[in-house]
Amino acid sequence: MKGIGYFLGSIFGAAAVFFIISYIFLRPRDVEESQVKKFIQNSDKILIKNIPWVGGILANDDERLGIDILSKTTYFSNRNMSYIYADTYTYFSKEFNKYIKAYYMSAKGSGLTSKMIDFGDSDKDPHIYPDLYFYYNKTQNADKSYGTIDKPLPILFFVSSDPALKSVRPNNLDSDKAYLEKEYQQQVTLYLQYFIEKEDFKKLFPEK
């Protein structure tokens, strides 16, 4: 009986330890609705007309450039070993005159960076692939620590500049203002919960 007790105790003890570790290290950052609202209110959009193809195994570009898929474990928040993904694309932007990293967050990985590059192709048909809008936080843009190849400026949630034409998302929802506002809010929330560095989060919200 003692042996069974030790066995069961070790199993439940290990589960408790794993639960505690998951809670401490894997749960998303606590982000208040007011912080999301502040980030959005202090954001602006910029028209991107060209997105160069960089990176890839056949290119001689810096390995920090191009497509990357980031993932964050969400074990505690979802009660299973699931992930939040961020499709990213890093390059030097003429519009910003600095390095930028475009993000699109999703639960399964969106594959939208390839769409973004199609829209940015200099030889694109503008009636099929218009230019794109991206949103950026003005405080981050003014922060001199952003903009290098090691710490590119984050930009979020790209939107077709002409909603009447082909969208970067299914069902051409770029013409639905309510949908766009809700989607951008969700993107900001996920970015603040999982992908912004702790010290940069504190810069945005020093009062917390």
Steps between C-alpha positions, in 0.01 A plus 500: 500500500784738582645434156173592333478810717851609405423433132177701503664773705783533251255521208282766661807680632655515152170625356482773764858608429431508126184705560691750712782529244242546221326773698821689569679467168244419228193707574454816293581840642207662678389777266221735597240626256614855574854413389376356171290812448796726579724313253237532226428868569872572475531316170488620142494333161746533215467412133755241385550493124786256464614203708828356372566129496777432752631197683453138412748215457589605145573863589816659632303730728552521873330203667312741726302628200202349329232256616495357849227328699511565874308283745406539863366218718160570653470193723352661807262733323350231276535198731693311233835521324394742229675796344453850371689564176626823349579505131767767462692662218807717566653738246629855455206731431540807281182646647638485856869525404573226752470126546150381576339169597144441384292277730181305451393287799277193482433172677605282205748705299349714227747473213417861422861612458501344153184698420668813630795448268261453205342835584843661525630367167621793290365326187158431650173571326364791714144399414558166672766592757460861619735654751471414869439686821683399817445629852786607725523641849625859500683464832692200370576679174645796693708268719857505364559144620269376221587486134821297489533156346529358853194687625273593210193717551190278541208571267169315521202387298528585133194614307439552129513869410202444269225298673317457170786287370646171614557481876788341687239303692217276380155637411634850428426628850721807451182691420346419839612773742362325810685181407826687444478676836427175682778315317758771570403503868553123511838531330613766747381290795694193385810708427496653848424168670762287329747672269616835636806484723447568870715815508327641191159431654606701805605788274150515354325463836737634770211562739434126538 
